[in-house]
Amino acid sequence: MKSAYLYVRVSTDEQKKKGFSLIEQEDRLLKHCEMNQIKVEGIFREDFSAKNFNRPEWKRLIKTIKKNKYRPSENILFIKWDRFSRSIEYAYQMIGILRGLNTQAMAIDQPIDFDIPESIVMLAVYLSIPEAENNRRGKNTSDGMRRARKMGRWPAKAPIGYMNFSATDGRKVIVPKQPEATFIAWSFKEYSKGRSTISQVRKMANLKGLKCGRNNFWKALRNPFYCGLVSVPATKNEESETVVGIHEPLISQRLFQDVQQILNSRRTKNPFRQKTKPVFLLRGFLTCPFCGRRFTASISSGRHAKYRYYHCLVSKCKGRVRADYLDKEYEDSLNKILLRPEVYDLLNLILKDENILTEEKKCTNERKEILEEISKQEILLAKVRRHFIQDKIDIDDFNDLKKEYKNLLDALHGQLSVVNERIINFRAPMIDRELKLQQTSIFQLYQNQDIAGKRHIIDLFTPVSINPATKQLNALQINQAICLITTNCA
Protein backbone atom coordinates (compact mmCIF):
# COMPACT_ATOMS: atom_id res chain seq x y z
CA MET A 1 0.00 0.00 0.00
CA LYS A 2 1.32 3.43 -0.97
CA SER A 3 1.18 6.43 1.39
CA ALA A 4 0.39 10.07 0.74
CA TYR A 5 -0.20 13.41 2.42
CA LEU A 6 -3.40 15.25 1.54
CA TYR A 7 -3.25 18.98 0.87
CA VAL A 8 -6.39 21.11 0.54
CA ARG A 9 -6.36 24.89 0.06
CA VAL A 10 -8.68 27.86 -0.36
CA SER A 11 -7.56 31.38 -1.14
CA THR A 12 -9.98 33.68 0.70
CA ASP A 13 -11.46 34.03 4.15
CA GLU A 14 -14.91 33.92 2.60
CA GLN A 15 -14.36 30.39 1.25
CA LYS A 16 -13.03 29.32 4.64
CA LYS A 17 -16.10 30.69 6.44
CA LYS A 18 -18.50 28.97 4.06
CA GLY A 19 -16.51 25.79 4.51
CA PHE A 20 -17.77 23.85 1.52
CA SER A 21 -14.59 24.14 -0.54
CA LEU A 22 -12.21 22.65 2.04
CA ILE A 23 -14.66 19.90 3.00
CA GLU A 24 -15.39 19.01 -0.60
CA GLN A 25 -11.70 18.76 -1.48
CA GLU A 26 -10.91 16.67 1.57
CA ASP A 27 -13.84 14.30 0.96
CA ARG A 28 -12.83 13.68 -2.67
CA LEU A 29 -9.20 13.07 -1.72
CA LEU A 30 -10.18 10.59 0.99
CA LYS A 31 -12.42 8.67 -1.45
CA HIS A 32 -9.57 8.59 -3.99
CA CYS A 33 -7.19 7.14 -1.39
CA GLU A 34 -9.77 4.55 -0.33
CA MET A 35 -10.38 3.39 -3.91
CA ASN A 36 -6.65 3.16 -4.70
CA GLN A 37 -5.59 1.71 -1.33
CA ILE A 38 -3.42 4.69 -0.40
CA LYS A 39 -2.55 5.22 3.24
CA VAL A 40 -3.19 8.77 4.44
CA GLU A 41 -0.22 10.03 6.46
CA GLY A 42 -1.78 13.39 7.28
CA ILE A 43 -4.19 16.10 6.10
CA PHE A 44 -3.05 19.71 5.79
CA ARG A 45 -5.71 22.41 5.39
CA GLU A 46 -4.67 25.82 4.08
CA ASP A 47 -6.48 29.14 3.70
CA PHE A 48 -3.72 31.10 1.99
CA SER A 49 -2.87 32.56 -1.42
CA ALA A 50 -0.95 30.35 -3.87
CA LYS A 51 1.18 33.13 -5.38
CA ASN A 52 4.16 31.56 -3.58
CA PHE A 53 4.94 28.79 -1.08
CA ASN A 54 5.31 31.04 1.94
CA ARG A 55 2.26 29.35 3.52
CA PRO A 56 2.03 28.11 7.12
CA GLU A 57 0.52 24.67 6.43
CA TRP A 58 2.74 23.99 3.43
CA LYS A 59 5.82 24.77 5.52
CA ARG A 60 4.54 22.37 8.17
CA LEU A 61 4.03 19.70 5.51
CA ILE A 62 7.61 20.03 4.20
CA LYS A 63 8.93 19.99 7.76
CA THR A 64 6.99 16.75 8.44
CA ILE A 65 8.47 15.11 5.33
CA LYS A 66 12.00 16.16 6.29
CA LYS A 67 11.67 14.57 9.74
CA ASN A 68 11.75 11.09 8.18
CA LYS A 69 15.48 10.30 7.92
CA TYR A 70 14.99 7.30 5.61
CA ARG A 71 13.07 9.39 3.04
CA PRO A 72 10.73 6.73 1.63
CA SER A 73 8.89 7.39 -1.61
CA GLU A 74 5.83 9.47 -0.73
CA ASN A 75 3.18 11.54 -2.50
CA ILE A 76 1.37 14.81 -1.89
CA LEU A 77 -2.16 14.66 -3.25
CA PHE A 78 -4.41 17.61 -4.11
CA ILE A 79 -7.42 18.15 -6.38
CA LYS A 80 -5.96 20.35 -9.14
CA TRP A 81 -2.64 22.00 -9.89
CA ASP A 82 -4.06 25.44 -9.04
CA ARG A 83 -4.35 24.16 -5.42
CA PHE A 84 -0.60 23.51 -5.57
CA SER A 85 0.56 26.83 -7.08
CA ARG A 86 -0.52 29.72 -9.28
CA SER A 87 3.02 30.63 -10.32
CA ILE A 88 4.99 28.61 -12.88
CA GLU A 89 8.33 29.83 -11.52
CA TYR A 90 7.68 28.82 -7.91
CA ALA A 91 5.90 25.60 -8.95
CA TYR A 92 8.92 24.23 -10.86
CA GLN A 93 11.23 25.22 -7.99
CA MET A 94 9.07 23.34 -5.47
CA ILE A 95 8.79 20.28 -7.72
CA GLY A 96 12.60 20.17 -7.75
CA ILE A 97 12.72 20.47 -3.95
CA LEU A 98 10.18 17.65 -3.55
CA ARG A 99 12.15 15.48 -5.94
CA GLY A 100 15.16 15.89 -3.65
CA LEU A 101 12.96 14.71 -0.74
CA ASN A 102 11.86 11.62 -2.74
CA THR A 103 8.34 13.05 -2.83
CA GLN A 104 6.05 13.67 -5.77
CA ALA A 105 3.22 16.19 -6.13
CA MET A 106 0.11 14.80 -7.86
CA ALA A 107 -3.29 16.24 -8.82
CA ILE A 108 -6.08 13.61 -8.92
CA ASP A 109 -8.20 15.61 -11.42
CA GLN A 110 -5.22 16.48 -13.63
CA PRO A 111 -2.94 13.43 -13.41
CA ILE A 112 0.60 13.57 -14.80
CA ASP A 113 2.83 10.55 -15.46
CA PHE A 114 6.34 11.89 -14.91
CA ASP A 115 7.82 8.73 -16.48
CA ILE A 116 6.54 9.86 -19.88
CA PRO A 117 8.64 12.75 -21.29
CA GLU A 118 5.70 14.25 -23.20
CA SER A 119 3.82 14.74 -19.94
CA ILE A 120 6.06 17.74 -19.21
CA VAL A 121 4.07 19.65 -21.83
CA MET A 122 0.78 18.90 -20.05
CA LEU A 123 2.32 19.92 -16.73
CA ALA A 124 3.31 23.29 -18.22
CA VAL A 125 -0.27 23.77 -19.45
CA TYR A 126 -1.77 22.88 -16.07
CA LEU A 127 0.60 25.27 -14.26
CA SER A 128 0.28 28.15 -16.75
CA ILE A 129 -3.54 28.27 -16.73
CA PRO A 130 -3.84 29.32 -13.01
CA GLU A 131 -1.18 31.99 -13.44
CA ALA A 132 -2.93 33.32 -16.56
CA GLU A 133 -6.22 33.40 -14.62
CA ASN A 134 -4.57 35.36 -11.80
CA ASN A 135 -3.04 37.85 -14.22
CA ARG A 136 -6.35 38.29 -16.05
CA ARG A 137 -8.24 38.74 -12.79
CA GLY A 138 -5.68 41.30 -11.61
CA LYS A 139 -5.84 43.20 -14.90
CA ASN A 140 -9.63 43.25 -14.85
CA THR A 141 -9.56 44.55 -11.30
CA SER A 142 -7.06 47.32 -12.07
CA ASP A 143 -8.94 48.30 -15.23
CA GLY A 144 -12.19 48.42 -13.30
CA MET A 145 -10.64 50.61 -10.60
CA ARG A 146 -9.22 52.92 -13.27
CA ARG A 147 -12.62 53.22 -14.96
CA ALA A 148 -14.17 54.03 -11.60
CA ARG A 149 -11.58 56.74 -10.97
CA LYS A 150 -12.30 58.24 -14.42
CA MET A 151 -15.95 58.50 -13.38
CA GLY A 152 -14.93 60.41 -10.25
CA ARG A 153 -15.37 57.50 -7.84
CA TRP A 154 -12.81 56.32 -5.26
CA PRO A 155 -12.70 52.47 -5.46
CA ALA A 156 -10.60 51.93 -2.35
CA LYS A 157 -10.55 52.54 1.37
CA ALA A 158 -11.59 56.09 2.19
CA PRO A 159 -8.75 58.48 3.15
CA ILE A 160 -8.61 59.85 6.66
CA GLY A 161 -11.43 62.35 7.15
CA TYR A 162 -13.82 60.26 5.04
CA MET A 163 -15.58 56.92 5.46
CA ASN A 164 -17.00 54.31 3.09
CA PHE A 165 -20.79 54.33 3.13
CA SER A 166 -23.57 52.35 1.43
CA ALA A 167 -26.41 54.52 0.15
CA THR A 168 -30.06 53.50 0.39
CA ASP A 169 -30.01 52.35 -3.25
CA GLY A 170 -26.99 50.11 -2.59
CA ARG A 171 -24.36 52.36 -4.18
CA LYS A 172 -20.97 52.59 -2.48
CA VAL A 173 -20.10 56.21 -1.74
CA ILE A 174 -17.57 58.12 0.37
CA VAL A 175 -18.80 60.76 2.80
CA PRO A 176 -16.98 63.07 5.26
CA LYS A 177 -16.40 61.65 8.73
CA GLN A 178 -16.58 64.05 11.63
CA PRO A 179 -14.68 65.33 13.50
CA GLU A 180 -11.71 64.07 11.43
CA ALA A 181 -12.89 65.98 8.34
CA THR A 182 -12.86 69.26 10.29
CA PHE A 183 -9.36 68.54 11.60
CA ILE A 184 -8.02 67.79 8.10
CA ALA A 185 -9.53 71.00 6.68
CA TRP A 186 -8.04 72.96 9.60
CA SER A 187 -4.62 71.39 8.95
CA PHE A 188 -4.65 72.60 5.33
CA LYS A 189 -5.65 76.13 6.37
CA GLU A 190 -3.05 76.27 9.14
CA TYR A 191 -0.20 75.01 6.96
CA SER A 192 -1.14 77.37 4.11
CA LYS A 193 -0.32 80.32 6.41
CA GLY A 194 3.37 79.31 6.19
CA ARG A 195 4.04 79.89 9.89
CA SER A 196 4.44 76.24 10.94
CA THR A 197 6.14 73.11 9.65
CA ILE A 198 4.27 69.93 8.78
CA SER A 199 5.37 68.36 12.05
CA GLN A 200 4.08 71.32 14.08
CA VAL A 201 0.73 71.36 12.28
CA ARG A 202 0.35 67.59 12.80
CA LYS A 203 1.05 67.90 16.52
CA MET A 204 -1.50 70.68 16.87
CA ALA A 205 -4.07 68.61 14.96
CA ASN A 206 -3.31 65.62 17.19
CA LEU A 207 -4.00 67.77 20.25
CA LYS A 208 -7.37 68.66 18.75
CA GLY A 209 -8.20 64.94 18.41
CA LEU A 210 -6.89 63.84 14.99
CA LYS A 211 -5.25 60.40 15.05
CA CYS A 212 -2.75 60.37 12.19
CA GLY A 213 0.90 59.34 11.91
CA ARG A 214 3.66 61.41 10.37
CA ASN A 215 3.80 59.63 7.00
CA ASN A 216 0.02 59.47 6.59
CA PHE A 217 -0.30 63.15 7.47
CA TRP A 218 2.27 64.08 4.83
CA LYS A 219 0.40 61.96 2.25
CA ALA A 220 -2.87 63.64 3.23
CA LEU A 221 -1.46 67.11 2.48
CA ARG A 222 -0.40 65.81 -0.93
CA ASN A 223 -3.72 64.11 -1.75
CA PRO A 224 -5.93 66.09 -4.20
CA PHE A 225 -8.92 64.01 -3.05
CA TYR A 226 -9.56 66.56 -0.28
CA CYS A 227 -10.22 69.36 -2.79
CA GLY A 228 -12.68 67.26 -4.80
CA LEU A 229 -10.30 65.73 -7.36
CA VAL A 230 -9.53 62.07 -8.08
CA SER A 231 -6.16 61.11 -9.58
CA VAL A 232 -6.15 58.49 -12.35
CA PRO A 233 -2.83 56.58 -12.61
CA ALA A 234 -0.99 56.24 -15.90
CA THR A 235 -0.85 53.08 -18.02
CA LYS A 236 1.25 52.05 -21.01
CA ASN A 237 -1.24 53.59 -23.43
CA GLU A 238 -2.69 56.43 -21.34
CA GLU A 239 -1.16 59.21 -19.32
CA SER A 240 -2.10 60.06 -15.75
CA GLU A 241 -4.87 62.58 -15.27
CA THR A 242 -7.02 64.22 -12.62
CA VAL A 243 -10.83 64.30 -12.77
CA VAL A 244 -13.51 65.94 -10.65
CA GLY A 245 -14.80 63.50 -8.04
CA ILE A 246 -18.41 62.88 -7.02
CA HIS A 247 -17.55 63.18 -3.31
CA GLU A 248 -17.86 66.28 -1.16
CA PRO A 249 -14.57 68.24 -0.95
CA LEU A 250 -13.24 69.40 2.41
CA ILE A 251 -11.17 72.31 1.06
CA SER A 252 -11.04 74.50 -2.04
CA GLN A 253 -8.73 73.81 -4.96
CA ARG A 254 -7.08 77.20 -4.40
CA LEU A 255 -6.19 76.25 -0.83
CA PHE A 256 -4.82 72.89 -2.00
CA GLN A 257 -2.61 74.59 -4.61
CA ASP A 258 -1.30 77.04 -1.99
CA VAL A 259 -0.31 74.13 0.26
CA GLN A 260 1.43 72.33 -2.62
CA GLN A 261 3.39 75.47 -3.47
CA ILE A 262 4.63 75.74 0.11
CA LEU A 263 5.50 72.04 0.21
CA ASN A 264 7.45 72.24 -3.06
CA SER A 265 9.32 75.39 -2.06
CA ARG A 266 10.37 73.94 1.29
CA ARG A 267 11.45 70.63 -0.20
CA THR A 268 14.04 72.41 -2.36
CA LYS A 269 15.65 74.03 0.68
CA ASN A 270 17.71 71.42 2.48
CA PRO A 271 20.23 73.14 4.77
CA PHE A 272 22.02 69.87 5.52
CA ARG A 273 23.03 69.41 1.87
CA GLN A 274 24.26 72.95 1.30
CA LYS A 275 28.03 73.24 1.44
CA THR A 276 29.20 75.92 3.85
CA LYS A 277 31.44 78.36 2.01
CA PRO A 278 33.37 81.23 3.64
CA VAL A 279 31.60 84.57 3.20
CA PHE A 280 33.35 87.91 2.75
CA LEU A 281 30.55 90.36 3.46
CA LEU A 282 32.63 93.53 2.92
CA ARG A 283 34.11 92.44 -0.42
CA GLY A 284 33.22 94.95 -3.12
CA PHE A 285 32.86 97.87 -0.69
CA LEU A 286 36.50 98.38 0.48
CA THR A 287 39.31 100.17 -1.34
CA CYS A 288 43.04 99.72 -0.88
CA PRO A 289 44.58 102.54 1.29
CA PHE A 290 47.84 102.35 -0.69
CA CYS A 291 46.88 102.15 -4.37
CA GLY A 292 43.17 103.00 -4.30
CA ARG A 293 42.06 99.85 -6.12
CA ARG A 294 39.07 97.79 -5.06
CA PHE A 295 39.77 95.13 -2.44
CA THR A 296 39.08 91.49 -3.17
CA ALA A 297 39.21 88.59 -0.69
CA SER A 298 40.59 85.07 -0.37
CA ILE A 299 41.71 82.41 2.10
CA SER A 300 45.33 81.92 3.07
CA SER A 301 46.64 78.68 4.60
CA GLY A 302 48.78 79.32 7.68
CA ARG A 303 50.92 76.98 9.74
CA HIS A 304 48.10 75.92 12.06
CA ALA A 305 44.88 77.07 10.37
CA LYS A 306 43.34 78.89 7.42
CA TYR A 307 42.79 82.65 7.58
CA ARG A 308 40.53 85.02 5.62
CA TYR A 309 41.99 88.23 4.15
CA TYR A 310 40.80 91.30 2.29
CA HIS A 311 43.62 92.27 -0.04
CA CYS A 312 44.56 94.19 -3.17
CA LEU A 313 44.62 92.58 -6.60
CA VAL A 314 48.16 93.80 -7.22
CA SER A 315 50.61 91.27 -5.79
CA LYS A 316 53.31 93.86 -4.98
CA CYS A 317 50.88 96.13 -3.09
CA LYS A 318 50.96 96.05 0.72
CA GLY A 319 47.15 96.30 1.04
CA ARG A 320 46.24 93.21 3.10
CA VAL A 321 43.93 93.06 6.17
CA ARG A 322 42.61 90.13 8.22
CA ALA A 323 38.90 89.71 7.35
CA ASP A 324 37.79 88.63 10.82
CA TYR A 325 39.38 91.75 12.42
CA LEU A 326 37.83 94.10 9.86
CA ASP A 327 34.38 92.46 10.12
CA LYS A 328 34.53 92.86 13.91
CA GLU A 329 35.41 96.55 13.61
CA TYR A 330 32.51 97.09 11.21
CA GLU A 331 30.08 95.41 13.62
CA ASP A 332 31.37 97.58 16.48
CA SER A 333 30.72 100.66 14.34
CA LEU A 334 27.15 99.54 13.67
CA ASN A 335 26.62 98.89 17.37
CA LYS A 336 27.16 102.61 18.08
CA ILE A 337 24.42 103.72 15.67
CA LEU A 338 20.90 103.97 17.14
CA LEU A 339 17.56 105.17 15.86
CA ARG A 340 16.44 108.62 16.98
CA PRO A 341 13.65 108.70 19.65
CA GLU A 342 11.29 110.48 17.24
CA VAL A 343 11.30 107.45 14.96
CA TYR A 344 9.54 105.19 17.48
CA ASP A 345 6.21 106.97 17.17
CA LEU A 346 6.30 106.34 13.44
CA LEU A 347 7.28 102.72 13.99
CA ASN A 348 4.42 102.35 16.43
CA LEU A 349 1.92 103.40 13.77
CA ILE A 350 3.53 101.20 11.11
CA LEU A 351 3.47 98.14 13.35
CA LYS A 352 -0.10 98.79 14.37
CA ASP A 353 -1.35 99.31 10.81
CA GLU A 354 0.70 96.77 8.87
CA ASN A 355 1.18 93.90 11.30
CA ILE A 356 -1.11 93.91 14.31
CA LEU A 357 -4.37 95.14 12.80
CA THR A 358 -3.94 92.93 9.73
CA GLU A 359 -3.38 89.82 11.82
CA GLU A 360 -6.14 90.82 14.22
CA LYS A 361 -8.55 91.14 11.30
CA LYS A 362 -7.63 87.64 10.08
CA CYS A 363 -8.26 86.23 13.55
CA THR A 364 -11.56 88.11 13.79
CA ASN A 365 -12.73 86.62 10.50
CA GLU A 366 -11.61 83.17 11.63
CA ARG A 367 -13.53 83.60 14.89
CA LYS A 368 -16.63 84.62 12.93
CA GLU A 369 -16.41 81.45 10.81
CA ILE A 370 -16.02 79.27 13.91
CA LEU A 371 -19.01 80.91 15.62
CA GLU A 372 -21.13 80.36 12.52
CA GLU A 373 -20.10 76.69 12.44
CA ILE A 374 -20.90 76.32 16.17
CA SER A 375 -24.35 77.84 15.59
CA LYS A 376 -24.94 75.49 12.66
CA GLN A 377 -23.97 72.40 14.67
CA GLU A 378 -26.13 73.47 17.62
CA ILE A 379 -29.14 73.79 15.29
CA LEU A 380 -28.49 70.28 13.94
CA LEU A 381 -28.20 68.93 17.47
CA ALA A 382 -31.53 70.56 18.37
CA LYS A 383 -33.14 68.86 15.35
CA VAL A 384 -31.78 65.51 16.50
CA ARG A 385 -33.32 66.04 19.95
CA ARG A 386 -36.66 66.99 18.36
CA HIS A 387 -36.64 63.85 16.17
CA PHE A 388 -35.91 61.73 19.24
CA ILE A 389 -38.81 63.30 21.18
CA GLN A 390 -41.09 62.65 18.20
CA ASP A 391 -39.94 58.97 18.07
CA LYS A 392 -38.49 59.39 14.57
CA ILE A 393 -35.16 57.88 15.68
CA ASP A 394 -34.39 55.28 18.32
CA ILE A 395 -32.24 55.89 21.40
CA ASP A 396 -29.12 54.22 19.95
CA ASP A 397 -29.07 56.47 16.90
CA PHE A 398 -29.79 59.48 19.12
CA ASN A 399 -26.86 58.68 21.41
CA ASP A 400 -24.49 58.16 18.45
CA LEU A 401 -25.51 61.43 16.80
CA LYS A 402 -25.40 63.29 20.09
CA LYS A 403 -21.88 62.00 20.78
CA GLU A 404 -20.71 62.94 17.27
CA TYR A 405 -22.08 66.50 17.48
CA LYS A 406 -20.74 66.86 21.04
CA ASN A 407 -17.20 65.95 19.91
CA LEU A 408 -17.44 68.36 17.01
CA LEU A 409 -18.69 71.19 19.22
CA ASP A 410 -15.90 70.56 21.73
CA ALA A 411 -13.34 70.78 18.93
CA LEU A 412 -14.88 74.02 17.62
CA HIS A 413 -14.92 75.58 21.10
CA GLY A 414 -11.27 74.62 21.49
CA GLN A 415 -10.44 76.38 18.22
CA LEU A 416 -12.47 79.39 19.36
CA SER A 417 -10.51 79.70 22.61
CA VAL A 418 -7.21 79.58 20.70
CA VAL A 419 -8.36 82.32 18.31
CA ASN A 420 -9.65 84.50 21.18
CA GLU A 421 -6.30 84.20 22.93
CA ARG A 422 -4.49 85.26 19.76
CA ILE A 423 -6.76 88.30 19.41
CA ILE A 424 -6.02 89.35 23.00
CA ASN A 425 -2.28 89.05 22.33
CA PHE A 426 -2.58 91.45 19.40
CA ARG A 427 -3.55 94.33 21.71
CA ALA A 428 -1.35 97.10 23.16
CA PRO A 429 1.00 94.86 25.20
CA MET A 430 2.11 93.19 22.01
CA ILE A 431 2.88 96.57 20.44
CA ASP A 432 5.07 97.47 23.41
CA ARG A 433 6.98 94.19 23.15
CA GLU A 434 7.65 94.70 19.44
CA LEU A 435 8.82 98.27 20.06
CA LYS A 436 11.29 97.04 22.64
CA LEU A 437 12.74 94.79 20.00
CA GLN A 438 13.04 97.75 17.65
CA GLN A 439 14.79 99.96 20.23
CA THR A 440 18.15 98.42 19.50
CA SER A 441 21.28 99.26 17.60
CA ILE A 442 21.71 98.76 13.87
CA PHE A 443 24.10 95.89 14.67
CA GLN A 444 21.35 93.89 16.38
CA LEU A 445 19.26 94.22 13.24
CA TYR A 446 22.31 93.36 11.12
CA GLN A 447 23.19 90.12 12.94
CA ASN A 448 19.66 88.73 12.55
CA GLN A 449 19.71 89.02 8.75
CA ASP A 450 20.74 86.49 6.12
CA ILE A 451 23.62 87.20 3.74
CA ALA A 452 21.46 89.22 1.32
CA GLY A 453 20.04 91.28 4.20
CA LYS A 454 23.48 91.98 5.63
CA ARG A 455 24.80 93.11 2.23
CA HIS A 456 21.82 95.47 1.93
CA ILE A 457 22.65 97.04 5.33
CA ILE A 458 26.33 97.35 4.33
CA ASP A 459 25.16 99.22 1.22
CA LEU A 460 23.41 101.73 3.54
CA PHE A 461 26.31 101.94 6.04
CA THR A 462 29.29 101.56 3.70
CA PRO A 463 32.92 101.15 4.91
CA VAL A 464 34.83 102.94 2.17
CA SER A 465 38.30 103.65 3.59
CA ILE A 466 40.93 102.01 5.79
CA ASN A 467 43.64 103.73 7.83
CA PRO A 468 46.94 102.70 6.13
CA ALA A 469 48.90 102.90 9.39
CA THR A 470 46.58 100.99 11.74
CA LYS A 471 44.69 99.07 9.03
CA GLN A 472 41.43 99.92 10.78
CA LEU A 473 38.17 101.28 9.38
CA ASN A 474 37.68 104.99 9.15
CA ALA A 475 34.24 106.55 9.50
CA LEU A 476 31.37 104.90 7.60
CA GLN A 477 29.67 106.53 4.64
CA ILE A 478 25.97 106.53 5.54
CA ASN A 479 23.02 107.18 3.26
CA GLN A 480 21.72 110.75 3.71
CA ALA A 481 18.15 109.63 4.32
CA ILE A 482 19.33 107.18 6.97
CA CYS A 483 21.30 109.95 8.72
CA LEU A 484 18.04 111.80 9.40
CA ILE A 485 16.68 108.99 11.58
CA THR A 486 19.87 107.72 13.30
CA THR A 487 22.20 109.01 16.01
CA ASN A 488 26.03 108.98 15.95
CA CYS A 489 25.87 109.56 12.22
CA ALA A 490 29.30 110.62 11.06
Buried (B, 14 or more C-beta within 10 A) or exposed (E): EEBBBBBBBBBEEEBBEEEEBBEEBBEBBBEBBEEEEBEBBEBBBBBBBBBBBEBEBBEEBBEEBEEEEEEEEBBBBBBBBBBBBBBBEBBBBBBEEBEEBEBBBBBBEBEBEEEEEEEEEBBEEBBEBBBEEBEEEEEEEEEEBBEBBEEBBBBEEBBBBBBEEEEEEEEEBBBBBBBBBBBBBBBBBBBBEEEBEBEEBBEBBBEBBBEBEEEEBBEBBEBBBBBBBBBBEEEEEEEEEEBEBBBEBBBBBEBBEBBBEBBEEEEEEEEEEEEEEEBBBBBEBBBBBBEEEEBBBEEEEEEEEEEBBBBBEEEEBEBBBBBEBBBEBBBEBBBEBBBEEEBEEEBBEEBBEEBBEEBBEBBEEBBEEBEEBBEEBEEEBEEBEEBBEEEEBEEEEBEEBBEBBEBBBEBBEBBBEBBEEBBEBBEEEBBEEBBEEBEEBBBEBBEEEEEEEBBEBBEBBBBEBBEEEEBEBBEBEBEEEBEEBBEEBE
